[in-house]
Amino acid sequence: MNWDAIGALGELLGSITVLITLIYLAIQTRSINKQSKAEARYAFVDAVGEINMVIGQSQANASVFRRGLEEIENLNSDEKMQFLMYVGQYSNLWSVMHQLNDDDMLPQTQWKIVCTDIVSVLGSDGGRWFWNNGGSDAFDNSFSEFVSSIIEAESKSYDMSAMANSGKG
């Protein structure tokens, strides 16, 4: 075997090594992307769960939230502040989810849930009051325009206060 053959064999082995490395990196990148999407889903579920627990653990908190959804004018000043904090927390979460969706980091099944919740909460009387009286100004234009368009275009997805008042269950 001469030096040219040994050089060619070395180049071939080097090329094969580079190809194997690229395949490995592609597999690792796909795995990391899946893990990132799973973490985004978990973060969504965890954050919503925390807000829901604050509202759901106390009859007084649940009452403020329900009455705020129905008509914010039924709340006293402290209750209005409480309701606005709840809706603000949800809106902050939805804003992050909107960005994750734009970055293709949130599965469409999860995004559909977010959109349904936005319409249900911000489409309520109290939610619209929040959004129209400064809530929309707190967020970037992309999210604000998106929310404004869906709460105007969509009918209420589900009405939590009506469900709570139905006497069923």
C-alpha positions in Angstrom: 0.0 0.0 0.0 1.4 3.4 -1.0 1.1 6.7 0.7 -1.7 7.9 -1.7 -3.8 4.9 -0.8 -3.2 5.5 2.9 -4.2 9.2 2.5 -7.3 8.3 0.6 -8.3 5.8 3.3 -7.7 8.4 6.0 -9.9 10.9 4.1 -12.7 8.3 3.7 -12.5 7.4 7.5 -12.6 11.1 8.3 -15.6 11.7 6.1 -17.4 8.7 7.7 -16.6 10.1 11.1 -18.0 13.5 10.2 -21.2 11.9 8.8 -21.7 9.8 11.9 -21.1 12.9 14.1 -23.7 14.9 12.1 -26.3 12.2 12.4 -25.7 12.0 16.1 -26.0 15.8 16.5 -29.3 15.7 14.4 -30.7 13.0 16.7 -29.6 15.0 19.8 -31.1 18.2 18.5 -34.4 16.5 17.8 -34.4 15.1 21.3 -33.6 18.5 22.9 -36.5 20.1 20.8 -38.9 17.5 22.1 -37.7 18.0 25.6 -38.1 21.8 25.3 -41.7 21.4 24.0 -42.5 19.0 26.9 -41.0 21.5 29.4 -43.2 24.3 27.8 -46.3 22.1 28.2 -45.4 21.3 31.8 -44.8 25.0 32.6 -48.2 25.9 31.1 -50.0 23.2 33.1 -48.0 24.1 36.3 -48.7 27.9 36.0 -52.4 27.5 35.2 -52.6 25.0 38.1 -51.1 27.5 40.5 -53.5 30.3 39.5 -56.5 27.9 39.6 -55.6 26.7 43.0 -55.4 30.2 44.4 -58.9 30.9 43.1 -60.3 27.4 43.8 -58.9 26.9 47.4 -61.1 29.7 48.8 -64.8 30.3 48.5 -64.1 34.0 48.8 -61.5 34.0 46.0 -63.8 31.9 43.8 -66.7 34.3 44.5 -64.5 37.3 43.6 -63.4 35.7 40.3 -67.0 34.5 39.4 -68.6 37.9 40.2 -65.7 39.7 38.4 -66.3 37.6 35.2 -70.1 38.4 35.4 -69.9 42.1 36.0 -66.9 43.9 37.6 -69.1 46.7 38.9 -70.5 44.2 41.4 -67.1 44.2 43.2 -65.8 46.6 45.8 -62.4 48.3 45.3 -60.4 45.5 47.0 -62.3 42.8 45.2 -61.7 44.6 41.9 -58.0 44.7 42.6 -58.1 41.0 43.4 -60.0 40.2 40.2 -57.6 42.3 38.1 -54.7 40.5 39.6 -56.2 37.1 38.7 -56.9 38.2 35.1 -53.5 39.9 34.9 -51.8 36.6 36.0 -53.7 34.7 33.4 -52.9 37.3 30.7 -49.2 37.2 31.6 -49.2 33.4 31.2 -51.1 33.6 27.9 -48.6 36.2 26.6 -45.8 33.7 27.2 -47.8 30.9 25.6 -48.4 33.2 22.6 -44.6 33.7 22.2 -44.0 30.0 22.6 -46.6 29.3 20.0 -45.0 31.8 17.7 -41.6 30.1 18.3 -43.2 26.7 17.4 -42.5 25.5 20.9 -46.1 24.8 21.9 -48.1 22.0 20.4 -51.3 23.1 18.6 -53.4 21.0 21.0 -52.1 23.1 23.9 -52.4 26.4 22.0 -56.1 25.6 21.4 -56.6 25.3 25.1 -54.9 28.7 25.6 -57.1 30.3 23.0 -60.2 28.8 24.5 -59.3 30.2 27.9 -58.5 33.6 26.5 -61.9 33.9 24.9 -63.7 32.5 27.9 -62.0 34.8 30.5 -61.3 38.0 28.4 -64.6 37.6 26.5 -66.6 37.8 29.8 -67.9 41.2 30.9 -65.2 41.6 33.6 -62.5 40.3 31.3 -63.4 42.8 28.5 -63.4 45.6 31.1 -59.9 44.6 32.1 -58.7 44.3 28.5 -60.3 47.5 27.3 -59.2 49.6 30.4 -55.5 49.2 30.2 -54.9 45.4 30.2 -54.1 45.4 26.5 -51.6 48.2 26.9 -49.5 46.1 29.3 -48.5 43.6 26.6 -46.6 43.7 23.3 -48.5 44.7 20.2 -48.5 41.2 18.7 -50.2 39.6 21.7 -52.6 42.5 22.2 -53.7 42.5 18.6 -54.1 38.7 18.7 -56.2 38.8 21.9 -58.4 41.7 20.7 -59.1 39.9 17.4 -60.1 36.6 19.0 -62.3 38.1 21.7 -64.1 40.1 19.1 -64.4 37.3 16.6 -65.2 34.3 18.8 -68.3 33.7 20.8 -67.6 32.7 24.4 -66.0 29.3 24.5 -67.4 28.4 27.8 -68.9 30.5 30.5 -67.4 29.6 33.9 -69.8 31.7 35.9 -72.9 30.3 34.1 -71.5 26.8 34.7 -71.0 27.6 38.4 -74.5 29.0 38.7 -76.2 26.2 36.8 -76.9 24.1 39.9 -75.6 21.0 38.2 -73.0 18.8 39.8 
